[in-house]
Amino acid sequence: MKARVFVTLKPGVLDPQGKAIQHSVELLGYGGIADIRQGKYFEIALESSLEQDEARETATRMAREVLSNPVIEDYRVEISE
Amino acid sequence: MKARVFVTLKPGVLDPQGKAIQHSVELLGYGGIADIRQGKYFEIALESSLEQDEARETATRMAREVLSNPVIEDYRVEISE
């Protein structure tokens, strides 16, 4: 069982790292870029003994309590076999 | 048009950051975790004048040339409306 967790800054929060990347790619000549925001991505391999519900619950709790800062970040969890 | 780029370390490459997170969550009492690997995640907003093919081509080129290090990292690009 595998969980994928995406952590992104909440929409109103300034993202200087994303802005720096956007500025760089524009200098490099890439066109048509309206905005770039950087987030974090975690691939969590869960032991196969876990049921899908347990896996989702563990990954979601981990995303909320450890992997993200709920003040400024949102998270999304996907579970796959 | 929105592109989402996922950058992950290639399978054989050591991920000390992921290992540190795994160690921490185990100390915090989370069970059933076999492995954690950290990657990067980029949300790229593309101007709506771009066709889907152009958007995919731009995002893929950017992922290959700027957002990832092809020696140690893999990337994946998803395009959505």
N, CA and C atoms of all chains as a GROMACS GRO file, in nm:
protein
  486
    1MET      N    1   0.086  -0.120   0.000
    1MET     CA    2   0.000   0.000   0.000
    1MET      C    3   0.090   0.125   0.000
    2LYS      N    4   0.051   0.222  -0.079
    2LYS     CA    5   0.133   0.341  -0.094
    2LYS      C    6   0.047   0.466  -0.073
    3ALA      N    7   0.098   0.561   0.003
    3ALA     CA    8   0.028   0.688   0.019
    3ALA      C    9   0.113   0.797  -0.042
    4ARG      N   10   0.047   0.888  -0.112
    4ARG     CA   11   0.118   1.003  -0.168
    4ARG      C   12   0.058   1.128  -0.103
    5VAL      N   13   0.143   1.207  -0.042
    5VAL     CA   14   0.096   1.328   0.028
    5VAL      C   15   0.152   1.451  -0.043
    6PHE      N   16   0.063   1.544  -0.077
    6PHE     CA   17   0.102   1.670  -0.141
    6PHE      C   18   0.079   1.781  -0.040
    7VAL      N   19   0.180   1.861  -0.016
    7VAL     CA   20   0.165   1.975   0.075
    7VAL      C   21   0.190   2.102  -0.005
    8THR      N   22   0.092   2.192  -0.002
    8THR     CA   23   0.105   2.317  -0.078
    8THR      C   24   0.075   2.435   0.014
    9LEU      N   25   0.132   2.549  -0.016
    9LEU     CA   26   0.099   2.670   0.059
    9LEU      C   27  -0.046   2.708   0.034
   10LYS      N   28  -0.114   2.758   0.136
   10LYS     CA   29  -0.252   2.804   0.117
   10LYS      C   30  -0.252   2.918   0.014
   11PRO      N   31  -0.364   2.935  -0.057
   11PRO     CA   32  -0.367   3.032  -0.168
   11PRO      C   33  -0.318   3.174  -0.132
   12GLY      N   34  -0.350   3.225  -0.015
   12GLY     CA   35  -0.311   3.363   0.016
   12GLY      C   36  -0.166   3.380   0.057
   13VAL      N   37  -0.096   3.270   0.082
   13VAL     CA   38   0.038   3.278   0.140
   13VAL      C   39   0.142   3.304   0.032
   14LEU      N   40   0.228   3.401   0.056
   14LEU     CA   41   0.334   3.436  -0.038
   14LEU      C   42   0.432   3.320  -0.056
   15ASP      N   43   0.476   3.295  -0.178
   15ASP     CA   44   0.567   3.184  -0.206
   15ASP      C   45   0.692   3.236  -0.277
   16PRO      N   46   0.789   3.288  -0.199
   16PRO     CA   47   0.908   3.348  -0.262
   16PRO      C   48   0.988   3.249  -0.346
   17GLN      N   49   0.988   3.122  -0.304
   17GLN     CA   50   1.063   3.021  -0.379
   17GLN      C   51   1.001   3.001  -0.518
   18GLY      N   52   0.868   2.992  -0.520
   18GLY     CA   53   0.798   2.980  -0.648
   18GLY      C   54   0.821   3.101  -0.737
   19LYS      N   55   0.818   3.220  -0.676
   19LYS     CA   56   0.841   3.343  -0.752
   19LYS      C   57   0.982   3.346  -0.810
   20ALA      N   58   1.078   3.298  -0.732
   20ALA     CA   59   1.218   3.295  -0.780
   20ALA      C   60   1.231   3.202  -0.900
   21ILE      N   61   1.164   3.085  -0.892
   21ILE     CA   62   1.168   2.991  -1.004
   21ILE      C   63   1.103   3.053  -1.126
   22GLN      N   64   0.988   3.120  -1.104
   22GLN     CA   65   0.917   3.182  -1.216
   22GLN      C   66   1.006   3.287  -1.285
   23HIS      N   67   1.072   3.368  -1.203
   23HIS     CA   68   1.160   3.471  -1.257
   23HIS      C   69   1.272   3.406  -1.339
   24SER      N   70   1.330   3.299  -1.285
   24SER     CA   71   1.440   3.230  -1.354
   24SER      C   72   1.396   3.172  -1.488
   25VAL      N   73   1.281   3.105  -1.489
   25VAL     CA   74   1.240   3.042  -1.616
   25VAL      C   75   1.204   3.148  -1.719
   26GLU      N   76   1.153   3.264  -1.673
   26GLU     CA   77   1.125   3.372  -1.768
   26GLU      C   78   1.254   3.425  -1.829
   27LEU      N   79   1.358   3.440  -1.744
   27LEU     CA   80   1.489   3.484  -1.795
   27LEU      C   81   1.545   3.382  -1.893
   28LEU      N   82   1.515   3.254  -1.870
   28LEU     CA   83   1.564   3.149  -1.959
   28LEU      C   84   1.484   3.141  -2.088
   29GLY      N   85   1.379   3.220  -2.099
   29GLY     CA   86   1.307   3.228  -2.225
   29GLY      C   87   1.178   3.148  -2.234
   30TYR      N   88   1.137   3.085  -2.125
   30TYR     CA   89   1.009   3.014  -2.127
   30TYR      C   90   0.895   3.115  -2.128
   31GLY      N   91   0.799   3.095  -2.215
   31GLY     CA   92   0.687   3.189  -2.223
   31GLY      C   93   0.558   3.127  -2.175
   32GLY      N   94   0.457   3.211  -2.152
   32GLY     CA   95   0.324   3.162  -2.120
   32GLY      C   96   0.306   3.114  -1.977
   33ILE      N   97   0.402   3.149  -1.890
   33ILE     CA   98   0.392   3.106  -1.749
   33ILE      C   99   0.322   3.215  -1.669
   34ALA      N  100   0.206   3.185  -1.611
   34ALA     CA  101   0.134   3.285  -1.532
   34ALA      C  102   0.178   3.282  -1.386
   35ASP      N  103   0.209   3.164  -1.334
   35ASP     CA  104   0.245   3.154  -1.192
   35ASP      C  105   0.310   3.018  -1.166
   36ILE      N  106   0.405   3.014  -1.074
   36ILE     CA  107   0.462   2.887  -1.029
   36ILE      C  108   0.460   2.886  -0.876
   37ARG      N  109   0.411   2.779  -0.821
   37ARG     CA  110   0.415   2.763  -0.674
   37ARG      C  111   0.481   2.629  -0.642
   38GLN      N  112   0.572   2.632  -0.544
   38GLN     CA  113   0.639   2.508  -0.508
   38GLN      C  114   0.577   2.448  -0.384
   39GLY      N  115   0.561   2.317  -0.385
   39GLY     CA  116   0.512   2.246  -0.268
   39GLY      C  117   0.602   2.129  -0.236
   40LYS      N  118   0.557   2.045  -0.145
   40LYS     CA  119   0.633   1.926  -0.108
   40LYS      C  120   0.553   1.802  -0.144
   41TYR      N  121   0.623   1.695  -0.163
   41TYR     CA  122   0.562   1.571  -0.208
   41TYR      C  123   0.626   1.457  -0.130
   42PHE      N  124   0.545   1.370  -0.073
   42PHE     CA  125   0.597   1.257   0.004
   42PHE      C  126   0.538   1.128  -0.048
   43GLU      N  127   0.623   1.030  -0.071
   43GLU     CA  128   0.576   0.895  -0.104
   43GLU      C  129   0.598   0.808   0.018
   44ILE      N  130   0.490   0.755   0.073
   44ILE     CA  131   0.497   0.676   0.195
   44ILE      C  132   0.459   0.532   0.162
   45ALA      N  133   0.552   0.441   0.180
   45ALA     CA  134   0.522   0.298   0.162
   45ALA      C  135   0.473   0.245   0.295
   46LEU      N  136   0.350   0.190   0.294
   46LEU     CA  137   0.291   0.138   0.418
   46LEU      C  138   0.296  -0.014   0.414
   47GLU      N  139   0.309  -0.074   0.531
   47GLU     CA  140   0.317  -0.220   0.534
   47GLU      C  141   0.188  -0.281   0.479
   48SER      N  142   0.205  -0.392   0.406
   48SER     CA  143   0.092  -0.449   0.333
   48SER      C  144  -0.013  -0.507   0.426
   49SER      N  145   0.022  -0.525   0.554
   49SER     CA  146  -0.076  -0.576   0.650
   49SER      C  147  -0.188  -0.475   0.678
   50LEU      N  148  -0.163  -0.346   0.648
   50LEU     CA  149  -0.264  -0.243   0.677
   50LEU      C  150  -0.380  -0.250   0.578
   51GLU      N  151  -0.501  -0.236   0.629
   51GLU     CA  152  -0.619  -0.220   0.543
   51GLU      C  153  -0.615  -0.082   0.479
   52GLN      N  154  -0.689  -0.066   0.368
   52GLN     CA  155  -0.690   0.063   0.298
   52GLN      C  156  -0.737   0.178   0.390
   53ASP      N  157  -0.838   0.151   0.473
   53ASP     CA  158  -0.890   0.254   0.564
   53ASP      C  159  -0.785   0.296   0.666
   54GLU      N  160  -0.717   0.195   0.722
   54GLU     CA  161  -0.611   0.223   0.820
   54GLU      C  162  -0.500   0.304   0.755
   55ALA      N  163  -0.464   0.264   0.632
   55ALA     CA  164  -0.355   0.331   0.561
   55ALA      C  165  -0.392   0.479   0.539
   56ARG      N  166  -0.516   0.502   0.496
   56ARG     CA  167  -0.560   0.639   0.471
   56ARG      C  168  -0.558   0.719   0.601
   57GLU      N  169  -0.604   0.658   0.708
   57GLU     CA  170  -0.612   0.727   0.837
   57GLU      C  171  -0.471   0.762   0.887
   58THR      N  172  -0.379   0.665   0.878
   58THR     CA  173  -0.240   0.690   0.922
   58THR      C  174  -0.176   0.801   0.838
   59ALA      N  175  -0.192   0.792   0.705
   59ALA     CA  176  -0.127   0.891   0.618
   59ALA      C  177  -0.187   1.030   0.639
   60THR      N  178  -0.318   1.036   0.658
   60THR     CA  179  -0.384   1.166   0.678
   60THR      C  180  -0.341   1.229   0.810
   61ARG      N  181  -0.332   1.146   0.914
   61ARG     CA  182  -0.291   1.197   1.044
   61ARG      C  183  -0.147   1.248   1.037
   62MET      N  184  -0.062   1.170   0.967
   62MET     CA  185   0.078   1.210   0.952
   62MET      C  186   0.089   1.341   0.872
   63ALA      N  187   0.010   1.353   0.766
   63ALA     CA  188   0.011   1.475   0.685
   63ALA      C  189  -0.029   1.596   0.769
   64ARG      N  190  -0.130   1.578   0.854
   64ARG     CA  191  -0.182   1.689   0.933
   64ARG      C  192  -0.086   1.726   1.046
   65GLU      N  193  -0.030   1.622   1.113
   65GLU     CA  194   0.044   1.648   1.237
   65GLU      C  195   0.194   1.666   1.216
   66VAL      N  196   0.248   1.606   1.110
   66VAL     CA  197   0.394   1.608   1.094
   66VAL      C  198   0.440   1.675   0.964
   67LEU      N  199   0.376   1.639   0.853
   67LEU     CA  200   0.430   1.679   0.723
   67LEU      C  201   0.390   1.820   0.680
   68SER      N  202   0.284   1.874   0.738
   68SER     CA  203   0.242   2.009   0.697
   68SER      C  204   0.231   2.101   0.817
   69ASN      N  205   0.234   2.229   0.790
   69ASN     CA  206   0.207   2.332   0.891
   69ASN      C  207   0.067   2.385   0.862
   70PRO      N  208  -0.032   2.344   0.942
   70PRO     CA  209  -0.172   2.376   0.908
   70PRO      C  210  -0.203   2.526   0.908
   71VAL      N  211  -0.115   2.607   0.964
   71VAL     CA  212  -0.138   2.753   0.964
   71VAL      C  213  -0.123   2.809   0.822
   72ILE      N  214  -0.024   2.761   0.750
   72ILE     CA  215   0.004   2.818   0.618
   72ILE      C  216  -0.007   2.719   0.504
   73GLU      N  217  -0.027   2.589   0.535
   73GLU     CA  218  -0.023   2.490   0.428
   73GLU      C  219  -0.149   2.403   0.424
   74ASP      N  220  -0.184   2.361   0.305
   74ASP     CA  221  -0.289   2.260   0.284
   74ASP      C  222  -0.221   2.129   0.248
   75TYR      N  223  -0.293   2.017   0.269
   75TYR     CA  224  -0.238   1.888   0.226
   75TYR      C  225  -0.345   1.807   0.156
   76ARG      N  226  -0.300   1.714   0.074
   76ARG     CA  227  -0.390   1.622   0.005
   76ARG      C  228  -0.328   1.483   0.011
   77VAL      N  229  -0.409   1.382   0.035
   77VAL     CA  230  -0.358   1.245   0.050
   77VAL      C  231  -0.422   1.156  -0.055
   78GLU      N  232  -0.341   1.078  -0.124
   78GLU     CA  233  -0.393   0.977  -0.218
   78GLU      C  234  -0.339   0.841  -0.178
   79ILE      N  235  -0.426   0.741  -0.180
   79ILE     CA  236  -0.384   0.604  -0.145
   79ILE      C  237  -0.391   0.518  -0.270
   80SER      N  238  -0.288   0.439  -0.294
   80SER     CA  239  -0.294   0.345  -0.406
   80SER      C  240  -0.236   0.211  -0.362
   81GLU      N  241  -0.263   0.108  -0.440
   81GLU     CA  242  -0.215  -0.028  -0.404
   81GLU      C  243  -0.065  -0.038  -0.420
   82MET      N  244  -0.505   2.681  -1.787
   82MET     CA  245  -0.435   2.552  -1.799
   82MET      C  246  -0.334   2.540  -1.686
   83LYS      N  247  -0.329   2.424  -1.625
   83LYS     CA  248  -0.244   2.404  -1.508
   83LYS      C  249  -0.156   2.281  -1.529
   84ALA      N  250  -0.028   2.293  -1.496
   84ALA     CA  251   0.060   2.177  -1.502
   84ALA      C  252   0.106   2.146  -1.361
   85ARG      N  253   0.111   2.019  -1.329
   85ARG     CA  254   0.163   1.976  -1.200
   85ARG      C  255   0.284   1.888  -1.226
   86VAL      N  256   0.397   1.926  -1.167
   86VAL     CA  257   0.522   1.853  -1.190
   86VAL      C  258   0.566   1.791  -1.057
   87PHE      N  259   0.593   1.661  -1.062
   87PHE     CA  260   0.641   1.587  -0.945
   87PHE      C  261   0.785   1.548  -0.972
   88VAL      N  262   0.874   1.581  -0.882
   88VAL     CA  263   1.015   1.543  -0.897
   88VAL      C  264   1.051   1.452  -0.780
   89THR      N  265   1.098   1.332  -0.812
   89THR     CA  266   1.134   1.236  -0.707
   89THR      C  267   1.276   1.186  -0.732
   90LEU      N  268   1.344   1.148  -0.626
   90LEU     CA  269   1.476   1.086  -0.640
   90LEU      C  270   1.461   0.952  -0.712
   91LYS      N  271   1.557   0.919  -0.796
   91LYS     CA  272   1.553   0.788  -0.863
   91LYS      C  273   1.560   0.678  -0.756
   92PRO      N  274   1.503   0.560  -0.788
   92PRO     CA  275   1.493   0.455  -0.686
   92PRO      C  276   1.622   0.421  -0.612
   93GLY      N  277   1.735   0.415  -0.680
   93GLY     CA  278   1.858   0.375  -0.611
   93GLY      C  279   1.923   0.484  -0.526
   94VAL      N  280   1.876   0.607  -0.538
   94VAL     CA  281   1.945   0.720  -0.473
   94VAL      C  282   1.902   0.732  -0.327
   95LEU      N  283   2.000   0.743  -0.239
   95LEU     CA  284   1.975   0.756  -0.095
   95LEU      C  285   1.897   0.885  -0.067
   96ASP      N  286   1.799   0.878   0.025
   96ASP     CA  287   1.716   0.995   0.057
   96ASP      C  288   1.724   1.021   0.208
   97PRO      N  289   1.830   1.090   0.254
   97PRO     CA  290   1.847   1.111   0.398
   97PRO      C  291   1.732   1.189   0.462
   98GLN      N  292   1.673   1.283   0.384
   98GLN     CA  293   1.561   1.363   0.437
   98GLN      C  294   1.440   1.272   0.464
   99GLY      N  295   1.411   1.184   0.369
   99GLY     CA  296   1.301   1.088   0.388
   99GLY      C  297   1.326   0.996   0.506
  100LYS      N  298   1.452   0.951   0.518
  100LYS     CA  299   1.487   0.861   0.630
  100LYS      C  300   1.471   0.933   0.764
  101ALA      N  301   1.508   1.062   0.768
  101ALA     CA  302   1.494   1.140   0.892
  101ALA      C  303   1.347   1.153   0.929
  102ILE      N  304   1.261   1.178   0.829
  102ILE     CA  305   1.117   1.189   0.855
  102ILE      C  306   1.064   1.056   0.906
  103GLN      N  307   1.108   0.947   0.840
  103GLN     CA  308   1.061   0.814   0.881
  103GLN      C  309   1.099   0.785   1.027
  104HIS      N  310   1.224   0.817   1.062
  104HIS     CA  311   1.271   0.796   1.198
  104HIS      C  312   1.186   0.878   1.297
  105SER      N  313   1.158   1.003   1.261
  105SER     CA  314   1.080   1.090   1.349
  105SER      C  315   0.938   1.038   1.371
  106VAL      N  316   0.872   0.997   1.262
  106VAL     CA  317   0.733   0.953   1.278
  106VAL      C  318   0.728   0.822   1.357
  107GLU      N  319   0.833   0.738   1.343
  107GLU     CA  320   0.836   0.615   1.423
  107GLU      C  321   0.851   0.650   1.572
  108LEU      N  322   0.937   0.746   1.603
  108LEU     CA  323   0.952   0.790   1.741
  108LEU      C  324   0.822   0.848   1.795
  109LEU      N  325   0.744   0.911   1.707
  109LEU     CA  326   0.616   0.970   1.748
  109LEU      C  327   0.506   0.865   1.763
  110GLY      N  328   0.537   0.740   1.728
  110GLY     CA  329   0.442   0.633   1.754
  110GLY      C  330   0.361   0.586   1.634
  111TYR      N  331   0.388   0.640   1.514
  111TYR     CA  332   0.317   0.592   1.396
  111TYR      C  333   0.368   0.454   1.359
  112GLY      N  334   0.277   0.360   1.333
  112GLY     CA  335   0.318   0.224   1.298
  112GLY      C  336   0.288   0.192   1.153
  113GLY      N  337   0.348   0.084   1.106
  113GLY     CA  338   0.316   0.033   0.972
  113GLY      C  339   0.380   0.110   0.858
  114ILE      N  340   0.482   0.192   0.890
  114ILE     CA  341   0.550   0.269   0.785
  114ILE      C  342   0.670   0.190   0.735
  115ALA      N  343   0.671   0.152   0.609
  115ALA     CA  344   0.784   0.076   0.555
  115ALA      C  345   0.892   0.170   0.502
  116ASP      N  346   0.853   0.284   0.444
  116ASP     CA  347   0.951   0.374   0.383
  116ASP      C  348   0.886   0.510   0.356
  117ILE      N  349   0.964   0.617   0.368
  117ILE     CA  350   0.916   0.750   0.329
  117ILE      C  351   1.022   0.812   0.239
  118ARG      N  352   0.981   0.865   0.128
  118ARG     CA  353   1.073   0.938   0.041
  118ARG      C  354   1.013   1.076   0.012
  119GLN      N  355   1.098   1.179   0.019
  119GLN     CA  356   1.049   1.314  -0.007
  119GLN      C  357   1.084   1.358  -0.147
  120GLY      N  358   0.989   1.422  -0.211
  120GLY     CA  359   1.013   1.479  -0.342
  120GLY      C  360   0.971   1.624  -0.347
  121LYS      N  361   0.970   1.680  -0.465
  121LYS     CA  362   0.926   1.818  -0.484
  121LYS      C  363   0.801   1.820  -0.571
  122TYR      N  364   0.724   1.923  -0.556
  122TYR     CA  365   0.597   1.933  -0.626
  122TYR      C  366   0.583   2.078  -0.673
  123PHE      N  367   0.550   2.096  -0.800
  123PHE     CA  368   0.535   2.232  -0.854
  123PHE      C  369   0.399   2.245  -0.920
  124GLU      N  370   0.328   2.352  -0.889
  124GLU     CA  371   0.205   2.384  -0.959
  124GLU      C  372   0.233   2.502  -1.051
  125ILE      N  373   0.218   2.480  -1.180
  125ILE     CA  374   0.250   2.583  -1.278
  125ILE      C  375   0.121   2.626  -1.346
  126ALA      N  376   0.085   2.755  -1.330
  126ALA     CA  377  -0.031   2.808  -1.400
  126ALA      C  378   0.016   2.861  -1.534
  127LEU      N  379  -0.041   2.809  -1.642
  127LEU     CA  380   0.000   2.850  -1.777
  127LEU      C  381  -0.108   2.941  -1.836
  128GLU      N  382  -0.064   3.032  -1.918
  128GLU     CA  383  -0.162   3.124  -1.976
  128GLU      C  384  -0.263   3.048  -2.060
  129SER      N  385  -0.388   3.094  -2.054
  129SER     CA  386  -0.498   3.017  -2.115
  129SER      C  387  -0.490   3.019  -2.267
  130SER      N  388  -0.406   3.107  -2.324
  130SER     CA  389  -0.389   3.110  -2.470
  130SER      C  390  -0.316   2.985  -2.521
  131LEU      N  391  -0.245   2.915  -2.432
  131LEU     CA  392  -0.169   2.797  -2.475
  131LEU      C  393  -0.262   2.678  -2.502
  132GLU      N  394  -0.233   2.608  -2.613
  132GLU     CA  395  -0.302   2.480  -2.639
  132GLU      C  396  -0.250   2.375  -2.541
  133GLN      N  397  -0.329   2.269  -2.523
  133GLN     CA  398  -0.288   2.164  -2.429
  133GLN      C  399  -0.152   2.102  -2.467
  134ASP      N  400  -0.129   2.083  -2.597
  134ASP     CA  401  -0.002   2.025  -2.642
  134ASP      C  402   0.116   2.114  -2.609
  135GLU      N  403   0.097   2.246  -2.636
  135GLU     CA  404   0.202   2.343  -2.606
  135GLU      C  405   0.229   2.347  -2.456
  136ALA      N  406   0.121   2.343  -2.377
  136ALA     CA  407   0.134   2.348  -2.232
  136ALA      C  408   0.214   2.229  -2.182
  137ARG      N  409   0.181   2.110  -2.235
  137ARG     CA  410   0.253   1.990  -2.194
  137ARG      C  411   0.400   1.997  -2.234
  138GLU      N  412   0.425   2.048  -2.355
  138GLU     CA  413   0.562   2.056  -2.404
  138GLU      C  414   0.644   2.154  -2.318
  139THR      N  415   0.585   2.272  -2.289
  139THR     CA  416   0.654   2.371  -2.206
  139THR      C  417   0.683   2.315  -2.067
  140ALA      N  418   0.582   2.254  -2.005
  140ALA     CA  419   0.598   2.204  -1.868
  140ALA      C  420   0.700   2.090  -1.864
  141THR      N  421   0.698   2.004  -1.966
  141THR     CA  422   0.790   1.890  -1.967
  141THR      C  423   0.934   1.938  -1.986
  142ARG      N  424   0.951   2.038  -2.075
  142ARG     CA  425   1.085   2.092  -2.099
  142ARG      C  426   1.138   2.158  -1.971
  143MET      N  427   1.049   2.233  -1.904
  143MET     CA  428   1.088   2.300  -1.781
  143MET      C  429   1.124   2.198  -1.672
  144ALA      N  430   1.045   2.092  -1.663
  144ALA     CA  431   1.071   1.986  -1.563
  144ALA      C  432   1.207   1.924  -1.588
  145ARG      N  433   1.239   1.901  -1.717
  145ARG     CA  434   1.364   1.833  -1.752
  145ARG      C  435   1.484   1.924  -1.733
  146GLU      N  436   1.468   2.052  -1.777
  146GLU     CA  437   1.585   2.141  -1.785
  146GLU      C  438   1.607   2.225  -1.659
  147VAL      N  439   1.499   2.253  -1.585
  147VAL     CA  440   1.512   2.346  -1.472
  147VAL      C  441   1.475   2.284  -1.338
  148LEU      N  442   1.362   2.214  -1.334
  148LEU     CA  443   1.307   2.173  -1.205
  148LEU      C  444   1.368   2.045  -1.150
  149SER      N  445   1.430   1.965  -1.234
  149SER     CA  446   1.487   1.840  -1.184
  149SER      C  447   1.634   1.828  -1.222
  150ASN      N  448   1.705   1.745  -1.149
  150ASN     CA  449   1.842   1.708  -1.183
  150ASN      C  450   1.836   1.568  -1.242
  151PRO      N  451   1.848   1.557  -1.375
  151PRO     CA  452   1.824   1.427  -1.440
  151PRO      C  453   1.923   1.317  -1.399
  152VAL      N  454   2.034   1.354  -1.337
  152VAL     CA  455   2.130   1.253  -1.293
  152VAL      C  456   2.073   1.171  -1.177
  153ILE      N  457   2.004   1.238  -1.085
  153ILE     CA  458   1.956   1.166  -0.965
  153ILE      C  459   1.805   1.169  -0.950
  154GLU      N  460   1.735   1.245  -1.035
  154GLU     CA  461   1.590   1.260  -1.014
  154GLU      C  462   1.508   1.222  -1.137
  155ASP      N  463   1.388   1.172  -1.111
  155ASP     CA  464   1.288   1.150  -1.214
  155ASP      C  465   1.181   1.259  -1.202
  156TYR      N  466   1.108   1.283  -1.312
  156TYR     CA  467   0.997   1.379  -1.303
  156TYR      C  468   0.875   1.322  -1.373
  157ARG      N  469   0.760   1.373  -1.334
  157ARG     CA  470   0.634   1.335  -1.396
  157ARG      C  471   0.552   1.462  -1.414
  158VAL      N  472   0.486   1.476  -1.528
  158VAL     CA  473   0.408   1.598  -1.558
  158VAL      C  474   0.262   1.561  -1.580
  159GLU      N  475   0.172   1.633  -1.516
  159GLU     CA  476   0.028   1.616  -1.541
  159GLU      C  477  -0.029   1.750  -1.583
  160ILE      N  478  -0.114   1.747  -1.686
  160ILE     CA  479  -0.178   1.871  -1.733
  160ILE      C  480  -0.327   1.864  -1.702
  161SER      N  481  -0.382   1.971  -1.648
  161SER     CA  482  -0.528   1.975  -1.628
  161SER      C  483  -0.580   2.113  -1.668
  162GLU      N  484  -0.709   2.120  -1.688
  162GLU     CA  485  -0.771   2.247  -1.732
  162GLU      C  486  -0.763   2.353  -1.622
   0.00000   0.00000   0.00000
